[in-house]
Amino acid sequence: MPDWFDDWDNIPEEKDDDPPDVKAFKRFFTGDEDYQRRRAKIIPMVVKAPYVVKIIAPDPSEMTMHTGRHPMSIKKVNKVVDPATGKTTAAAVMEFGVDFYTSAAIGRIINIVMPHLGSITVDLAIVIAPPWGAEGEEADEPSACLGVWRIDKVDFMSFAQLPEKPIEEVEEEIKDIMKSFAAESGN
């Protein structure tokens, strides 16, 4: 997070002389969830991957993180201050959760990519940018980069193992997924 940002309850007001990226951050941080969802975008770039993955990889361009096919949730977590020392022990963060599993199309892509994760390198950026199709003042809003990172050769075998879900819960999830597939295909 930027240096001037300390916690969600104390975001400084936007000033005329703020640089464009600071204006973008302040507007994004203080905006409602709809404002944030329309402006949060991701830029993926496949750096290294087997041919089967490269041919389905999107060109590096801004993609809206929240759509009807993959809804996004946003969670703001305030900083944690140790009451005994007054020192901050954990910084304030903003978490994005994107549900890629409810889209049949994205599910098919995930099924193609999963076997190759151990040999894939992807660079990702999360940016704040004007919404697609914006006009007038909205189209001229400032942009900023929230973060950049590299996902390099994911090894699922080294992940923490989660406990298995009860069969009833899995059955309900499968029913919900099948309903969403039917809704997407218009059946």
C-alpha positions, 0 to 999 in steps of 0.5 A: 500500500502507498506510504500515505495510507495507514488504515481504512478508517483514515484515508486522506482526502483527495487534493488537486495537487495529488499525482494522478496515481494517488488520485486513482488510489484515493478514489478507489479506496473510498469508492463503493463496491460497484465503483471498485468492481468496475475499475479493478482490472488484471493484466496477465502475461504468459511468460513461459508455458507449453504450446497447449497453454500458449495458444489459449493464453490471452494477449496481455491487456486489461481485463475487468476482474468482476463480471457476471461469469466471474464475480469479485468480492472485496474485503478491507482488513484494517491494520493490527496494532499491539495494545501493549506497545502501540506498534503496528503488527500487520498492515492494512490490506485489501483482498480480492476474491474472484470466483472462476469456478462458476463459469463453464468456459473458464472451467474448461480452460482451467482443466486444460491448464492444470496439468501444466502448472508445474511448467508455467510462468505468468506475470500479473498486474492489478490496475485501477483504470476507468471502466470499459465504455466509460465516457466523459469525465469517467473516461478521463479518470486517473489510473494506477497499478495496485501490484505486480507479481510473478507466478512461477511453476506452481507445485500443488503437491507442496501446498497445505492439504485441506480436510475433505468436505462431507459428501453432502456438501460436495453434492450440493456444490456439484448441483449448484455448479450444474445449475450454473452451467445450464444457465450459461448454456441457456438450457 
